[in-house]
Amino acid sequence: MIAETASQIALPGELESPRAKLVYLFLSMNGTVTINELQNGLDMKKISLYSVLKCLEKENLISKDGDSYALA
């Protein structure tokens, strides 16, 4: 079921990094999340997540509100 839902989500063309795609898909399926929820859900280190999130935010693909992130 998750694979079917994920396959229906259109990824922006500017996403080249597998990690960026993974974070984008996680946000698209889970809505607004914190860095801890991303870390636990994706089993990634926070340092890696912050780097990916910064790039996604720079591309205006996500927005940050306090400690939470969501698709823009």
N, C-alpha and C positions, 0 to 999 in steps of 0.2 A: 504494500500500500504506500509506504513512504517513497519507494523507488518510482512508483507511478506518479505521485505528486511532484517529486523533484524533477522528473523528466518533462513536466509540463511548464516549469518555470523557465522563462527566457532570461538567460544571462546576458548582461551588457557586453558588447563586443570588445570594450577596452580591458576587460578582465582577462589577463593572461596567466597569472599565477594560480597554481592549483589551490594554494591556501586562501587566496582572495576569493576564489570561486566557492570554496567550502564555507567560508565565513558568510558570504553573500547568501548562499542557499540556506544556511542555518537561520540567518536573520529573516529571510523571506518566509520560512516555515514556522518561526517561533515569535515573530513580532519584536517588540521591544525587550531587550535583554541587557543584563549587566555583564561586565567583564568576567565575573566569577561564573555566571551561567554559560558563557561562551567557553571558558576554560574547562568546565566540567562536561559540557555537552560535546565538545570537539576533542577533548583530551590533548589540548595544546598548551604550551607554556605562555604565560602572560606576556612575556617580552616579545614573543612572536606575534601574539594577537594585537598588541599595541601597534606594532609596525604595520600590520595588515590594515587595521582599523584607520590608522593615520592616512594611508594611501587611499583607501575607499572614501574617506571623508574629503580628501583633497580633490578627488574626482567627482565630488558631490553625489555619490551613490548612497551614502549613509549620512545620518545626522546623529549628533550627540546631544543629549539633554541631561546634564548632571553626570551621573554615573551610568546612564543607560544609552544604548545604541539601538537604532532602528533604520530601516531603509528610508531614504529621502523621498 
